[in-house]
Amino acid sequence: MALNASMEFASAVISFLFTIMILSYLVGDNPLFRLAIYVFVGVSAGYAASVAWKNILWPKLFAPLIAGNSPQSLFLWIPLFMGLLLVFKLFPRLSRLGNPVMAFLVGIGAAVVIGGAVLGTIIPQTVSTINLFDLSGGGNAGEKIFESIVFMVGTISTLVYFQYSARKTPQGVKRGRVVEMLSLLGKIFIAITFGVVFAGVLTAALTALIDRIIFIWTFLLSLI
């Protein structure tokens, strides 16, 4: 019981000190803030490394290689060899040996991002835009039609904003007038979206700040 109380008090003291160190950035960059950031980055890196070792490297790579009781374990030498090549990136003279692996990782990452954007965003967004005009669900038909039109116009104009093809005219290379108008409308929708996202981030930050201030106040009262 006493040990648990001591651990809780020590945790509260450490949390209080690091909160003060982080909030000290309000008066400018200082050694206390940098120390807190270094500790945070170090702990985060250590935690990520331990999770990667416990959940990925050991059970899915090294343990099967050591056991060697499965024909599929032979294929595990490939990622192990690629991982060793990545280690050469730490040495400037041998860093070129890791370039093929980096190119492979970048290509895989780009494919995953593009596939996720197409299958997880563009296609569902298109289907949702089409389904908005389904009035079988009941409700106010006029409001639903208006929302559907706004939703569709916002989707189309936002996509047009990222369309960069143009045609050559006597006045120079320009996009069509219709494309320019839709692009401007898409820019407005993007600005509204960014504003909403920023408002959400700001609200979350203020909530965290209020929580930390309440924690500091409660901790000081507990000491008194």
Secondary structure, 3 states (H helix, E strand, C coil): CHHHHHHHHHHHHHHHHHHHHHHHHHHCCCHHHHHHHHHHHHHHHHHHHHHHHHHHHHHHHHHHHHHCCCHHHHHHHHHHHHHHHHHHHHCHHHHHHHHHHHHHHHHHHHHHHHHHHHHHHHHHHHHHHHHCCCHHHCCCHHHHHHHHHHHHHHHHHHHHHCCCCCEEECCEEECCHHHHHHHHHHHHHHHHHHHHHHHHHHHHHHHHHHHHHHHHHHHHHHHC
